[in-house]
Amino acid sequence: MSSPSQHTGHCLCGAVKITATCKSEHVEACHCGMCRKWGGGPLLAVECENDVNIEGTDDVAIFSSSEWAERGFCRHCGTHLFYRLKEGGHYALPVGLLDAGAGWELTGQIFIDEKPTYYDFAQNTRNLTGEEVFAQFAPTPGDG
């Protein structure tokens, strides 16, 4: 895994600016039906923890997309800004939102069992089913 790095980005109209420390230069594709509905295709995202600074928060609309997660977008231009867990401080930022793109590498795909047959990626990646993704976030025995 490469080291964390700071990146900046902004929405199409410039009302919202983001500075984030990404966990790595790795990009993952999410093929779940909700991400595909949200963006018209798979979500290509980078992972960040709580080190996400958003300028222009009055211009950010939040949609609670599930019991555990929410999605943010610019209320003016509609740019997708983030997917974040309601607890635990995990953000997934669309990689296209960020200004620098030279070092990104597609390394993983999640909800591979929901991926439609009409597209494929050429890269050899780590692939997880939805069940495997949820297992990663399930409490371990003895927690809480």
C-alpha positions in Angstrom: 0.0 0.0 0.0 1.4 3.4 -0.9 1.6 6.1 1.8 -1.2 8.7 2.4 -1.2 11.8 0.3 -3.1 15.1 0.3 -5.2 16.1 -2.7 -7.5 19.0 -3.6 -10.5 19.2 -5.8 -13.7 21.1 -6.4 -17.1 20.7 -7.9 -18.0 21.8 -11.5 -19.2 25.3 -10.5 -16.5 25.9 -7.9 -18.8 26.4 -4.9 -17.4 23.5 -3.0 -13.7 22.8 -2.5 -12.3 19.7 -0.9 -8.9 19.0 0.6 -8.4 15.4 1.7 -5.7 13.0 2.8 -6.3 9.8 0.8 -5.2 6.5 2.3 -3.2 5.7 -0.8 -3.1 6.3 -4.6 -5.3 3.2 -5.0 -8.7 3.5 -6.8 -11.5 1.1 -6.2 -14.6 0.6 -8.3 -17.9 0.0 -6.6 -20.4 -1.9 -8.8 -23.4 -1.9 -6.4 -26.7 -0.9 -7.8 -26.9 2.2 -5.6 -23.6 3.6 -6.9 -24.5 2.8 -10.5 -27.9 4.6 -10.0 -26.1 7.5 -8.4 -23.6 8.1 -11.1 -24.8 6.2 -14.1 -21.9 3.7 -13.8 -19.5 2.3 -11.3 -18.2 4.6 -8.6 -14.4 5.0 -9.1 -13.3 6.2 -5.7 -10.3 6.8 -3.4 -10.6 6.1 0.4 -10.0 8.7 3.0 -10.6 8.7 6.8 -11.7 11.8 8.7 -9.0 14.0 7.1 -11.4 15.6 4.6 -11.9 19.4 4.7 -14.9 20.8 2.9 -15.1 24.5 2.0 -18.5 25.7 1.0 -20.5 23.4 3.3 -23.6 25.5 2.8 -23.5 24.4 -0.8 -23.4 20.7 0.0 -26.6 18.7 0.1 -26.6 15.3 1.9 -28.7 12.3 0.9 -29.0 9.5 3.5 -28.7 6.6 1.1 -28.9 3.8 3.7 -28.9 3.2 7.5 -25.1 3.4 7.5 -24.1 5.8 4.8 -24.8 9.1 3.1 -23.8 10.8 -0.1 -22.9 14.4 -0.6 -23.3 16.5 -3.7 -23.1 20.2 -4.7 -26.6 21.7 -4.5 -25.8 24.0 -7.4 -24.1 21.9 -10.1 -24.9 18.4 -8.8 -21.2 17.2 -8.7 -20.9 14.1 -6.6 -18.6 15.0 -3.6 -18.4 11.9 -1.4 -19.9 8.7 0.0 -19.3 8.5 3.7 -20.2 6.1 6.6 -22.4 7.8 9.2 -20.1 6.3 11.9 -16.4 5.5 11.8 -15.1 8.3 9.7 -14.7 6.6 6.3 -15.0 8.7 3.2 -14.9 7.5 -0.4 -14.3 10.4 -2.8 -14.9 10.1 -6.6 -11.4 10.1 -8.0 -12.5 12.4 -10.9 -13.3 15.1 -8.3 -9.7 15.5 -7.4 -7.3 17.7 -9.3 -4.2 15.5 -9.5 -4.6 12.2 -11.3 -1.1 11.1 -12.4 -0.4 8.4 -9.8 -3.8 6.7 -9.4 -4.0 2.9 -9.9 -7.1 0.8 -10.1 -6.5 -2.0 -7.6 -9.9 -3.2 -6.4 -13.5 -3.8 -7.2 -16.3 -4.3 -4.7 -19.8 -5.7 -5.2 -18.4 -7.6 -8.1 -21.4 -9.9 -7.9 -23.6 -6.9 -8.9 -21.5 -5.8 -11.8 -23.5 -5.9 -15.0 -22.1 -7.8 -18.0 -22.0 -4.8 -20.3 -18.6 -3.6 -19.1 -15.3 -4.9 -17.7 -12.1 -3.4 -16.6 -8.8 -4.6 -18.1 -6.8 -4.4 -14.9 -6.2 -7.4 -12.7 -7.7 -6.3 -9.4 -8.7 -7.6 -6.0 -12.5 -8.4 -6.3 -14.9 -8.6 -3.4 -18.6 -9.6 -3.5 -21.1 -7.6 -1.5 -21.1 -10.3 1.2 -17.3 -10.0 1.5 -17.5 -6.2 1.8 -20.1 -6.3 4.6 -18.1 -9.0 6.4 -15.2 -6.5 6.6 -17.3 -4.0 8.5 -19.1 -6.5 10.8 -18.3 -6.3 14.5 -15.9 -8.9 15.7 -16.9 -11.1 18.7 -16.3 -9.2 21.8 -16.9 -5.8 20.3 -19.6 -3.7 22.0 
